Amino acid sequence: MTEVRIAVTGSIATDHLMVFPGRFTEQLIAGSLDKVSLSFLVEELEIRRGGVAANIAFGLGRLGLAPYLVGAVGTDFADYEVWLKENGVDTESVRVSESLHTARFMCTTDDDHNQIGSFYTGAMSEARHITLRPVHERAGGLDLVVISPNDPEAMVRHTRECADLGIPIVADPSQQLARMGRDEVRALLDRPAFLFTNEYESVLIQEKTGWTEQQILGRVGTWVTTRGADGVHVERAGLRSVDVRAVAPAGTTEPTGAGDAFRAGFLAATAWNLPLERAAQLGSALATTVLETTGTQPEELNGSGLLERVRGTYGDDAAAELAPYVAAAA
């Protein structure tokens, strides 16, 4: 199997995950939403490793892809770095800030799985000073670079640098769409090999760019839209689309990081030159594994468990095609 060298750029953070035993909507008063002042008394707090780039890299590492993580952190990153290295992630290209803390994501989830979150950028703001050429040279040539949520200036810089170096990219703007301007979002859609969005982001990206769905589709190789419990839609211009149902979770769920896990599984399968349907199926199985876990990087992730999820939802043929890669990797 040919080694595929993938760099994952984006946020590296600590997640503070809380659970509110109620519904946010019941606390909102119609007619008074212009003056909201609310405090939710939470019953659970979990402090976990996170950040979109680190989550994706973790998933790829556990699947045997040995990704290069590229981002900015604070001096408090030492323990986290050890964990990532133990799970197959190359961290040599992570920039360590001398003055800022590693980014932090603070999120509260209610009984309906609605979420209210805040993100402290911290050292992530220094990602704009990172250049990809040294990573490309150290790797002996990168085959793919993931542009995930990060300092917006860094996202645009990485995209343009990849164009100069001739490296295919994955555009995954995610939550940064809300704060980026038209020119920045358009710059991210400079012929990416893949574009990842959820359903809401697929509409927002059209609004931000001023381009129609077909215009965007004409600029990207493959557009992958995740739909939560309704599964995944994969579309390519002029070709038949692919729809894959979700893997149903068992028991309680916590949605943080499920989308990142999906991306890791999907990209791993495409790196193995498997069909898009299999990529979406593996991504969905990995996403559900994280969905059932508090935190975004489950210690219990293993190949046999993933294959059982695939077999139970998509059948023996899907599991058999993925088995040579997944069983030995995770």
C-alpha angles and dihedrals in degrees: 000000000000115000113244113205111215127180118199116203125188145067126357110189150150115249122218103195121191134180123217112203096220143036125292090212092062089060095053117092118211111238093023101071092111089068107042119169111163138156120192118208104219127199101200135047126183122179110205142165113264149135121141097256093045091048093051092045091049091054092047091047093053089050091055101255097122095215126199110239114213121187145095127273141167130251087269089075098090100099092040090052092054090052093051093048090050087056098052102268122137107223100174092108096054112116116224116211118221095210112023134071124241111271119273131211116201113191136172120198124198131207091274091053091250111148137209113192143172126200124206107202098200111154091002088084088071092061088092087073093059119102122200099210094085090050090049092051095044091051092050089244127338118240097196138008122202113214102201129167109308140127100328093230089053092050092054092043093051091048093052093043090053089052089053092048094044094240118148114236141208111222110212107158094159114157093004090071089082094062101035124095128232096264092049094050092046089051090056090056094063096137099302118188088227136016118198123197139147120233095271093046091050088063094039093052090056090050093047096048098036087228126126123240090258092049091053092045089054090057099048130063097220128003114206117193119188116209104186112229089002092067132229135316119203119190136181126182112263094002135096113274123236124226121190125183121230125259105249113237123230118225127343121357138205112194101203111119098006092116091051090051090050090055091050093052093044094049093045091055093048089049086057088052093244121153119273091249091059090045091054091046094052090045091052093049092050091046092055091049088058092040089062092048129077101233132026105262109055117205091206095061109132139160098242091054092050092049091051089053090049092048093047094052106027104024141244096300093058092048092047093052093049097040099084089058105032101040093058097037112053 
